[in-house]
Amino acid sequence: ERILLELSNMIGEISEEMLNNQEILKELDFIFAKGKYAISINGIEPKVNDRGYIRIKKGRHPLIDPSVVVPIDAVLGDEYRTLIITGPNTGGKTVSLKTLGLFTLMGMAGLHLPAEYGTEISVFSSVYADIGDEQSIEQSLSTFSSHMTNIVKILKEVDEKAFVLFDELGAGTDPTEGAALAIAILETLHDRKILTAATTHYSELKLYALTREGVINGSVEFNIETLSPTYKLLIGVPGKSNAFEISKKLGLNSDIIDKARKNIETEKIEFEDALKQIEDNRIYIEEKKIEIDRLEVESTKKHSDFLSKERKSLEKSEKLVNEANYEARKIVENAKKEAADIIKELRKLNLEMDKDKNRRANELRQSLNDKTKELSENIYTDQIIEEDTYDTSSPLKKGDAVMVRSLNQKGYIISDVDNSQTVMVQIGLIKTKVKKVDLVRIKSDEEVKQKTNTSRMVKLKTSAINPTVDLRGQNLDEALLELDKYLDDAFMSNLNEIQVIHGKGMGILREGVTQFLRKHKNVKESRLGRFNEGGDGVTIVKFK
């Protein structure tokens, strides 16, 4: 007793903490249980609202084997506040009704739902259901009485925030009275804007849903060929009992079926036939839609593949042409630069050349100018000029502007340059590691800007070239070399007319200039000057 007393006192001192731990463990156990259950049913977290809107996407009844359950789609509470589900027995009407109710209660309890993303449920003040046959020998209640007892209780307690479910509403009594009673009950709830879903066999309720605003038909699909339900819930399509078709498939004599048809009112027969036609058309349209979707996917894929191949072909062709033009341009530019250097050196040394060799040099120079002009519009011109900004003599360091050769993109080195093979380069908003051998340092923006300004000054200087060239005091070869260069500069400066001063003398220089101008590609015409222009000592030249 002493030990028991001591233990009791010890526990009594921490009794509050132990009770708190018990509550915490209970809560954690509940949370883990919900998570484990969600995994077992492959559940998703639904969207939740409080406006009475339910949308189920591929919902699976949680108590049916996942390998055989047929998912359903259902929408209720937006444009329609009342759903009436019709169809044959064992077709899945009650399962669909229970799925609506179970999903609502599961969502309100914080459980995940066995459905697809996009499913949405509403929080209700209460959920009422009258489902199943509650016959009782002890209480002397028939099927109809047991249903009506529940319905009376529901109508007394229900409010505008409730969700009501009825299975086989109005069944168990005279069909005419049962249908009228069912319509009155649904109309009462509909007037109060209470969300309601009900199943029925009565054709009168199908017609009610077709004619009453805010009420929509639903049905469970049935395959006449196999005499088996597909368990698919169709919203917006009234169901058909298919009693005659099922009996015929099972072998009932056609005469009996015809007699049965005659016992039904003509309007009801026409209504059932219209429903059958609607169902046949729906199935046909669904099949065609599936086929159209398949063809559209194939067509889109083929079109995409064609465009991709065409684009790749064009890119390959353009790349080959541009690469060829680029190489040709570089060759011509290099050759022209070499020729200009040679001519400049020859002029500097003032070497004497005979007339034929001098003329040949001029022809070669003219040929190089022609080749250069043919490729002057090449898209790689800027790239050739841009290569002048490359700086291959300086080692790479952090902060340098670089060109990534493989990507043909400019960037900046943002990491320290060490002995490793790669450095971190920022290209626009992208940071990436690049091998050093793939990088070439380019001149800074200030250097490029300075060069651009210098080029602009040279261009301005060229555009302001003197429209007169004086060749007096030079021999013919020297004069033709200077004249050839001057004609190119003047033509590039967009001068329309120039004056070539050669003097009168013995006429050798004048004759040589005249012959040279006749063969020059940029000269439109030339003539000797008039009296007020300098007479025979001047030649007036007009460009093309």
LONU-24277 format. One record per residue (C-alpha): residue number from 0; x, z, y. Coordinates in steps of 0.2 Angstrom, whole numbers, plus 2048, in hexadecimal, padded with zeros to 3 digits. Last residue first. Layout:
<sites>
SITE  k  east  up  north
SITE  NUM  X  Z  Y;
...
</sites>
This chain:
<sites>
SITE  k  east  up  north
SITE  543  885  5D0  91B;
SITE  542  893  5D3  928;
SITE  541  896  5C9  938;
SITE  540  8A8  5C5  93D;
SITE  539  8AD  5BE  94F;
SITE  538  8BF  5B7  94E;
SITE  537  8CA  5B9  95E;
SITE  536  8D9  5B0  965;
SITE  535  8CF  59F  965;
SITE  534  8C5  5A5  974;
SITE  533  8C5  5B8  979;
SITE  532  8B3  5BC  97A;
SITE  531  8AF  5B5  98B;
SITE  530  8B5  5A4  985;
SITE  529  8AC  5A5  974;
SITE  528  8B4  5AD  965;
SITE  527  8B8  5A3  955;
SITE  526  8AB  5A5  948;
SITE  525  8A7  5AF  938;
SITE  524  899  5B0  92C;
SITE  523  891  5BC  920;
SITE  522  8A0  5C6  91B;
SITE  521  89F  5D4  90E;
SITE  520  8A6  5CA  8FF;
SITE  519  8B5  5C3  908;
SITE  518  8B9  5B1  904;
SITE  517  8B5  5A9  915;
SITE  516  8BE  5B7  91E;
SITE  515  8CE  5B4  915;
SITE  514  8CE  5A2  91A;
SITE  513  8CB  5A6  92C;
SITE  512  8D8  5B4  92C;
SITE  511  8E5  5A8  925;
SITE  510  8E1  59B  932;
SITE  509  8E2  5A7  941;
SITE  508  8F2  5AE  93B;
SITE  507  8FA  59D  93A;
SITE  506  8F3  597  94A;
SITE  505  903  593  953;
SITE  504  900  5A1  960;
SITE  503  8ED  5A4  963;
SITE  502  8EB  5B7  961;
SITE  501  8E5  5C0  951;
SITE  500  8D7  5CB  958;
SITE  499  8C9  5CE  94B;
SITE  498  8B9  5D3  953;
SITE  497  8AB  5DC  94A;
SITE  496  898  5DA  947;
SITE  495  88B  5E3  93D;
SITE  494  894  5F4  93B;
SITE  493  88C  5FE  92D;
SITE  492  89B  60A  92C;
SITE  491  89E  604  91A;
SITE  490  8A0  5F3  921;
SITE  489  8AC  5F8  92E;
SITE  488  8B7  602  921;
SITE  487  8B7  5F3  915;
SITE  486  8BB  5E7  922;
SITE  485  8C9  5F2  929;
SITE  484  8D1  5F3  917;
SITE  483  8D1  5E0  915;
SITE  482  8D7  5DD  927;
SITE  481  8E6  5E9  925;
SITE  480  8EC  5E0  915;
SITE  479  8E8  5CF  91D;
SITE  478  8F3  5D3  92C;
SITE  477  902  5D9  921;
SITE  476  902  5C9  918;
SITE  475  900  5BE  927;
SITE  474  90E  5C5  931;
SITE  473  909  5D3  93E;
SITE  472  90B  5D2  951;
SITE  471  8F9  5D0  954;
SITE  470  8EC  5D7  947;
SITE  469  8E1  5E0  954;
SITE  468  8D1  5E7  94C;
SITE  467  8C1  5E9  956;
SITE  466  8B1  5F2  952;
SITE  465  8BA  603  953;
SITE  464  8B4  60F  945;
SITE  463  8A7  61C  94A;
SITE  462  89F  61C  938;
SITE  461  8B0  620  931;
SITE  460  8B3  62F  93C;
SITE  459  8A1  635  938;
SITE  458  8A6  633  925;
SITE  457  8B6  63C  927;
SITE  456  8AE  64A  930;
SITE  455  8A1  64C  923;
SITE  454  8AF  64C  916;
SITE  453  8B7  65A  91F;
SITE  452  8A7  664  920;
SITE  451  8A4  661  90D;
SITE  450  8B6  667  90A;
SITE  449  8B3  677  914;
SITE  448  8A3  67A  90B;
SITE  447  8AB  678  8FA;
SITE  446  8B9  684  900;
SITE  445  8AC  691  906;
SITE  444  8A2  68F  8F6;
SITE  443  8B1  693  8EC;
SITE  442  8BA  686  8E1;
SITE  441  8B6  685  8CF;
SITE  440  8BF  68E  8C0;
SITE  439  8BC  685  8B0;
SITE  438  8B4  68E  8A1;
SITE  437  8B1  688  88F;
SITE  436  8C3  68E  88A;
SITE  435  8BE  69F  890;
SITE  434  8B0  6A1  883;
SITE  433  8A0  6A6  88B;
SITE  432  896  6B6  88A;
SITE  431  885  6B5  892;
SITE  430  87B  6BC  8A1;
SITE  429  86C  6B2  8A7;
SITE  428  864  6B4  8B8;
SITE  427  86E  6A5  8BF;
SITE  426  87D  6A3  8B4;
SITE  425  886  6B3  8B2;
SITE  424  896  6B3  8A8;
SITE  423  89D  6C0  89C;
SITE  422  8AE  6BC  896;
SITE  421  8B4  6B6  885;
SITE  420  8C4  6B4  87B;
SITE  419  8CB  6C5  87E;
SITE  418  8DB  6C8  887;
SITE  417  8D3  6CF  897;
SITE  416  8C8  6C8  8A5;
SITE  415  8BD  6D5  8AC;
SITE  414  8AA  6D1  8AC;
SITE  413  89F  6C9  8B8;
SITE  412  8A6  6B7  8B7;
SITE  411  89A  6AC  8C2;
SITE  410  890  69D  8BE;
SITE  409  88E  68A  8BE;
SITE  408  886  680  8B1;
SITE  407  88C  671  8A7;
SITE  406  886  67A  897;
SITE  405  896  676  88C;
SITE  404  8A1  676  89B;
SITE  403  89C  686  8A3;
SITE  402  8A2  684  8B5;
SITE  401  8AA  693  8BE;
SITE  400  8A8  69E  8CE;
SITE  399  8B5  6AC  8CD;
SITE  398  8AE  6BE  8CF;
SITE  397  8B9  6C5  8C1;
SITE  396  8C9  6BB  8BE;
SITE  395  8CE  6AA  8B6;
SITE  394  8E0  6A4  8B9;
SITE  393  8E3  697  8C7;
SITE  392  8E9  685  8C3;
SITE  391  8D9  67E  8BC;
SITE  390  8CF  67E  8CD;
SITE  389  8C1  672  8CB;
SITE  388  8B9  66D  8DC;
SITE  387  8BF  65B  8DA;
SITE  386  8B4  65B  8CB;
SITE  385  8A5  65B  8D6;
SITE  384  8AA  649  8DC;
SITE  383  8A9  643  8CA;
SITE  382  899  64D  8C7;
SITE  381  891  646  8D7;
SITE  380  895  634  8D1;
SITE  379  88D  638  8C0;
SITE  378  87C  631  8C6;
SITE  377  884  61F  8C8;
SITE  376  87F  617  8D8;
SITE  375  891  612  8DD;
SITE  374  893  609  8CC;
SITE  373  892  5F7  8D2;
SITE  372  89B  5FC  8E2;
SITE  371  8AA  602  8D9;
SITE  370  8AC  5F2  8CF;
SITE  369  8AB  5E8  8DE;
SITE  368  8B8  5F2  8E7;
SITE  367  8C4  5F0  8D8;
SITE  366  8C2  5DD  8D9;
SITE  365  8C6  5DD  8EC;
SITE  364  8D6  5E7  8E9;
SITE  363  8DB  5DB  8DB;
SITE  362  8D7  5CC  8E7;
SITE  361  8E2  5D4  8F5;
SITE  360  8F0  5D6  8E9;
SITE  359  8EF  5C4  8E3;
SITE  358  8EF  5BF  8F6;
SITE  357  8FF  5C9  8F9;
SITE  356  907  5C1  8E9;
SITE  355  903  5B0  8EF;
SITE  354  90A  5B2  901;
SITE  353  91A  5BA  8FC;
SITE  352  91D  5CC  8FD;
SITE  351  927  5D6  909;
SITE  350  928  5E9  908;
SITE  349  923  5F3  917;
SITE  348  927  603  90D;
SITE  347  918  60B  914;
SITE  346  90D  5FC  911;
SITE  345  913  5FB  8FF;
SITE  344  910  60E  8FD;
SITE  343  8FE  60C  904;
SITE  342  8FB  5FD  8F8;
SITE  341  901  607  8E9;
SITE  340  8F6  616  8EE;
SITE  339  8E7  60B  8F0;
SITE  338  8EA  603  8DF;
SITE  337  8EB  614  8D7;
SITE  336  8DC  61A  8DF;
SITE  335  8D2  60B  8DB;
SITE  334  8D8  60C  8C9;
SITE  333  8D3  61F  8C8;
SITE  332  8C2  61B  8D0;
SITE  331  8BF  60C  8C4;
SITE  330  8C3  617  8B5;
SITE  329  8B9  625  8BB;
SITE  328  8AA  61A  8BE;
SITE  327  8AC  612  8AD;
SITE  326  8AC  623  8A4;
SITE  325  89C  628  8AE;
SITE  324  893  618  8AB;
SITE  323  897  61A  898;
SITE  322  891  62C  898;
SITE  321  882  628  8A2;
SITE  320  87D  61A  895;
SITE  319  880  625  886;
SITE  318  876  634  88E;
SITE  317  868  628  893;
SITE  316  866  622  882;
SITE  315  867  633  87A;
SITE  314  85B  63A  887;
SITE  313  84F  62C  883;
SITE  312  850  62E  871;
SITE  311  84D  641  872;
SITE  310  83E  63E  87D;
SITE  309  837  632  871;
SITE  308  83A  63D  862;
SITE  307  831  64C  86B;
SITE  306  823  641  872;
SITE  305  820  63B  860;
SITE  304  821  64C  858;
SITE  303  815  653  865;
SITE  302  808  645  862;
SITE  301  80A  648  84F;
SITE  300  807  65B  852;
SITE  299  7F8  658  85D;
SITE  298  7F0  64B  851;
SITE  297  7F2  657  843;
SITE  296  7EB  666  84C;
SITE  295  7DC  65B  852;
SITE  294  7D9  654  841;
SITE  293  7D8  666  83A;
SITE  292  7CD  66C  848;
SITE  291  7C1  65D  845;
SITE  290  7C0  660  833;
SITE  289  7BC  673  836;
SITE  288  7AF  66D  843;
SITE  287  7A7  661  837;
SITE  286  7A5  66E  82A;
SITE  285  79E  67A  837;
SITE  284  792  66C  83D;
SITE  283  78C  669  82B;
SITE  282  789  67B  828;
SITE  281  77F  67D  838;
SITE  280  775  66E  835;
SITE  279  770  674  823;
SITE  278  76B  685  82B;
SITE  277  761  67D  839;
SITE  276  758  672  82C;
SITE  275  754  682  821;
SITE  274  74E  68B  830;
SITE  273  743  67C  835;
SITE  272  73C  67C  823;
SITE  271  738  68F  824;
SITE  270  72E  68C  834;
SITE  269  725  67D  82D;
SITE  268  720  687  81E;
SITE  267  71B  695  82A;
SITE  266  710  68A  834;
SITE  265  708  682  825;
SITE  264  702  693  81F;
SITE  263  709  697  80D;
SITE  262  6FE  695  7FE;
SITE  261  702  683  7FD;
SITE  260  715  687  7FB;
SITE  259  710  692  7EC;
SITE  258  707  684  7E4;
SITE  257  717  679  7E7;
SITE  256  722  686  7DF;
SITE  255  716  687  7D0;
SITE  254  716  674  7CE;
SITE  253  729  674  7CF;
SITE  252  72B  67F  7BF;
SITE  251  737  68E  7C1;
SITE  250  748  68A  7BB;
SITE  249  754  696  7C4;
SITE  248  758  689  7D1;
SITE  247  746  686  7D5;
SITE  246  744  699  7D7;
SITE  245  753  69A  7E3;
SITE  244  74C  68C  7ED;
SITE  243  73B  693  7EE;
SITE  242  741  6A5  7F3;
SITE  241  74E  69E  800;
SITE  240  74B  6AE  80B;
SITE  239  750  6A4  81B;
SITE  238  75B  6AC  828;
SITE  237  75A  6AA  83B;
SITE  236  76A  6A3  843;
SITE  235  771  6AB  853;
SITE  234  77E  6B6  84A;
SITE  233  783  6B1  839;
SITE  232  789  6BF  82D;
SITE  231  793  6B8  81E;
SITE  230  78E  6C1  80E;
SITE  229  791  6B0  804;
SITE  228  781  6B3  7FA;
SITE  227  77F  6AC  7E9;
SITE  226  773  69F  7E1;
SITE  225  782  694  7DE;
SITE  224  77A  684  7E6;
SITE  223  76F  68E  7F2;
SITE  222  77E  697  7FA;
SITE  221  777  6A5  805;
SITE  220  77D  6AA  817;
SITE  219  777  6BA  81E;
SITE  218  76D  6B9  82E;
SITE  217  76C  6BE  840;
SITE  216  75F  6BB  84D;
SITE  215  760  6C0  85F;
SITE  214  756  6CB  86B;
SITE  213  759  6CB  87E;
SITE  212  74B  6C0  882;
SITE  211  73E  6BF  875;
SITE  210  738  6AE  86E;
SITE  209  745  6AB  860;
SITE  208  746  6BE  85C;
SITE  207  733  6BF  85A;
SITE  206  733  6AF  84F;
SITE  205  740  6B7  843;
SITE  204  736  6C7  844;
SITE  203  726  6BE  83E;
SITE  202  730  6B7  830;
SITE  201  731  6C8  828;
SITE  200  73F  6CB  81C;
SITE  199  748  6D9  827;
SITE  198  758  6E0  82D;
SITE  197  75A  6EA  83E;
SITE  196  766  6ED  84C;
SITE  195  762  6F6  85C;
SITE  194  76A  6FA  86D;
SITE  193  75E  703  877;
SITE  192  758  6F9  887;
SITE  191  748  704  888;
SITE  190  73E  6F4  887;
SITE  189  748  6EF  878;
SITE  188  744  700  86F;
SITE  187  731  6FD  871;
SITE  186  733  6EB  86C;
SITE  185  73C  6EF  85C;
SITE  184  72E  6FC  858;
SITE  183  720  6F0  85C;
SITE  182  728  6E1  852;
SITE  181  72A  6ED  843;
SITE  180  718  6F2  844;
SITE  179  712  6E0  845;
SITE  178  71D  6DB  836;
SITE  177  717  6EA  82B;
SITE  176  705  6E6  830;
SITE  175  707  6D4  82A;
SITE  174  712  6D9  81B;
SITE  173  706  6E7  815;
SITE  172  712  6F6  811;
SITE  171  723  6FA  80A;
SITE  170  72D  6F1  818;
SITE  169  72B  6F3  82A;
SITE  168  73E  6F3  82E;
SITE  167  748  6EE  81F;
SITE  166  757  6F8  825;
SITE  165  756  6FF  837;
SITE  164  766  704  842;
SITE  163  764  70C  853;
SITE  162  773  70E  860;
SITE  161  770  71B  86D;
SITE  160  774  71C  880;
SITE  159  761  718  885;
SITE  158  75B  727  87C;
SITE  157  754  72A  86A;
SITE  156  74D  73B  865;
SITE  155  73A  737  863;
SITE  154  73C  725  85D;
SITE  153  749  72A  850;
SITE  152  73D  738  849;
SITE  151  72F  72B  848;
SITE  150  73B  71E  83F;
SITE  149  740  72B  832;
SITE  148  72E  72F  82D;
SITE  147  72A  71D  82D;
SITE  146  738  719  821;
SITE  145  732  727  815;
SITE  144  720  721  817;
SITE  143  724  70F  813;
SITE  142  72D  713  804;
SITE  141  720  720  7FE;
SITE  140  721  732  801;
SITE  139  719  73F  7F5;
SITE  138  725  74D  7FB;
SITE  137  72A  750  7E9;
SITE  136  729  73E  7E4;
SITE  135  735  739  7F2;
SITE  134  738  727  7F7;
SITE  133  747  726  803;
SITE  132  74B  713  801;
SITE  131  75B  70F  80B;
SITE  130  760  70E  81E;
SITE  129  757  716  82D;
SITE  128  766  718  839;
SITE  127  768  721  849;
SITE  126  779  721  853;
SITE  125  77B  72E  861;
SITE  124  781  72F  873;
SITE  123  78A  71E  870;
SITE  122  79C  719  873;
SITE  121  79E  706  871;
SITE  120  7A8  6FB  866;
SITE  119  7B4  6ED  868;
SITE  118  7BE  6E2  85C;
SITE  117  7CA  6D6  864;
SITE  116  7D8  6DA  857;
SITE  115  7D1  6D7  846;
SITE  114  7C7  6E3  83B;
SITE  113  7C9  6F2  830;
SITE  112  7C6  6FF  83E;
SITE  111  7D1  70D  844;
SITE  110  7CA  71E  845;
SITE  109  7C6  728  855;
SITE  108  7B6  72F  850;
SITE  107  7AC  724  85C;
SITE  106  7B5  715  854;
SITE  105  7B0  71B  843;
SITE  104  79E  71E  848;
SITE  103  79C  70C  850;
SITE  102  7A5  704  841;
SITE  101  79A  70D  835;
SITE  100  78A  707  83E;
SITE  99  78E  6F5  83F;
SITE  98  795  6F5  82E;
SITE  97  785  6FD  827;
SITE  96  77B  6EF  82F;
SITE  95  786  6E2  827;
SITE  94  785  6EA  816;
SITE  93  772  6EB  818;
SITE  92  771  6D9  81B;
SITE  91  77D  6D4  80D;
SITE  90  774  6C7  803;
SITE  89  76E  6D3  7F6;
SITE  88  75C  6CE  7FB;
SITE  87  75A  6BE  805;
SITE  86  75C  6BC  818;
SITE  85  758  6C4  829;
SITE  84  762  6CE  836;
SITE  83  759  6D2  846;
SITE  82  765  6D7  854;
SITE  81  75F  6DF  864;
SITE  80  768  6E2  875;
SITE  79  76D  6D0  877;
SITE  78  777  6C9  886;
SITE  77  785  6D6  884;
SITE  76  780  6E3  877;
SITE  75  783  6DB  867;
SITE  74  791  6D0  85F;
SITE  73  795  6CE  84D;
SITE  72  7A2  6C6  842;
SITE  71  7A2  6CB  82F;
SITE  70  7B0  6CC  823;
SITE  69  7AC  6CA  810;
SITE  68  7B2  6D8  805;
SITE  67  7B9  6D3  7F4;
SITE  66  7CB  6D7  7F5;
SITE  65  7C8  6E5  802;
SITE  64  7BD  6EF  7F5;
SITE  63  7AE  6F5  7FF;
SITE  62  7AE  706  808;
SITE  61  7B6  700  818;
SITE  60  7AA  6F2  81B;
SITE  59  7B5  6E4  822;
SITE  58  7B3  6DE  834;
SITE  57  7BA  6CC  838;
SITE  56  7B7  6CE  84A;
SITE  55  7AA  6DB  850;
SITE  54  7A4  6DC  861;
SITE  53  798  6EA  867;
SITE  52  793  6ED  879;
SITE  51  789  6FD  87D;
SITE  50  790  700  88E;
SITE  49  79C  70E  88A;
SITE  48  7AB  704  885;
SITE  47  7B9  705  877;
SITE  46  7C6  6F7  872;
SITE  45  7CA  6F9  860;
SITE  44  7DA  700  858;
SITE  43  7DD  6F6  848;
SITE  42  7DB  6FA  836;
SITE  41  7E5  6F4  826;
SITE  40  7D9  6FF  81C;
SITE  39  7E7  709  814;
SITE  38  7F1  709  825;
SITE  37  7E2  710  82E;
SITE  36  7DF  71E  821;
SITE  35  7F1  723  823;
SITE  34  7F0  724  835;
SITE  33  7DF  72E  835;
SITE  32  7E7  73A  828;
SITE  31  7F6  73C  833;
SITE  30  7EB  741  842;
SITE  29  7E1  74D  837;
SITE  28  7F0  755  830;
SITE  27  7F7  757  842;
SITE  26  7E7  75F  848;
SITE  25  7E7  76B  839;
SITE  24  7F9  76F  83C;
SITE  23  7F6  773  84E;
SITE  22  7E7  77E  84A;
SITE  21  7F1  788  83C;
SITE  20  7FF  78A  848;
SITE  19  7F4  792  855;
SITE  18  7ED  79E  847;
SITE  17  7FF  7A2  843;
SITE  16  804  7A5  855;
SITE  15  7F4  7B1  857;
SITE  14  7F8  7BA  847;
SITE  13  80A  7BE  84D;
SITE  12  809  7D1  84E;
SITE  11  7FB  7D2  840;
SITE  10  807  7C9  834;
SITE  9  814  7D7  836;
SITE  8  806  7E4  835;
SITE  7  7FF  7DD  826;
SITE  6  810  7DC  81E;
SITE  5  813  7EF  822;
SITE  4  802  7F4  81B;
SITE  3  805  7EA  80B;
SITE  2  816  7F2  809;
SITE  1  80E  804  80C;
SITE  0  800  800  800;
</sites>
